[in-house]
Amino acid sequence: MRPSVRAVLGALALVLAIPIPAAADESVVGGRAVRLSQSPWAVALASRQRFGGERSGQFCGGVLVGRSTVVTAAHCLTKEVLGVPWQQVNDLRIIVGRDNLASSGGQELKATKVWVNPRYSSWTNEGDMAVLTLERPVTDRPIPIAERDDDAYLPGTVATVYGWGDTTGEGSYASRLRSARVKVLADPVCGRAYPGKSPDRTYRAASMLCAGVPRGGQDACQGDSGGPLVAHGLLVGLVSWGTGCGKAGSPGVYTRASALLPAVADHGAD
């Protein structure tokens, strides 16, 4: 889920545990199915109590950036998404090593520590980050975070977004991990797409990054929030917000991964 007009409806449907229709596993919005061996750092946040048993209770994505450290979007842990404060979600789990949410592979781990950015603003979407510490280290390979000046952030860079979210923008969720290829866009392009006509649709280059394709059709969507945007083998963004899914002229907006570095250093376990 990404905070926007369309995400409010998607979040409400999940909170009320409305059954999610199955979708063809070979597609995300303009993407394809991938095996977890290609992306072992992609993890799922889940709660069967809040979101039902289908698809392992997945509601957001996350990224393994250390053997026991996961980053995700702050808005995934808000009452607006969960229906209750995250501390009241007794079965909150991080699913590691499972590409097919209809299966029982991998591990479902508790978080022994959860840090949600206290400066996150649901109004402006700034600071959309959280750090979770797993109850024990895993053997799955984490992904490095791109430093601030890395070439992976340059406009035109081909990047890949991963997630288990909506494949159509109309509430059709697949069970297998999927990816879509997009391009990192220049900040002026992102600024024109989200010029600030309302505060919750303002692109802020210092802490955000946007990516997409001019014609649309390839994008993250509801349920992908907190998942990774990867370029040059590095984490460059977390799915955060946007208008619509795969709409031309409305690229996806991501938390800039370099902004995560201080939080991971301060609150991560490794």
PEHUSUL-V41274 format. One record per helix or strand of 2 or more residues. SS is the DSSP state (h for helix, s for strand). FROM is the first residue (numbers start at 1). TO is the last residue. Records with the same first field share a line. If there is no record, write none. Layout:
SS: FROM-TO, FROM-TO
//
This chain:
h: 5-15, 36-38, 48-51, 54-57, 74-77, 79-82, 86-88, 151-153, 187-193, 199-201, 257-267
s: 21-22, 32-33, 42-46, 58-66, 69-72, 93-96, 107-109, 111-116, 130-134, 158-163, 172-173, 178-184, 208-212, 228-231, 234-241, 252-256
//
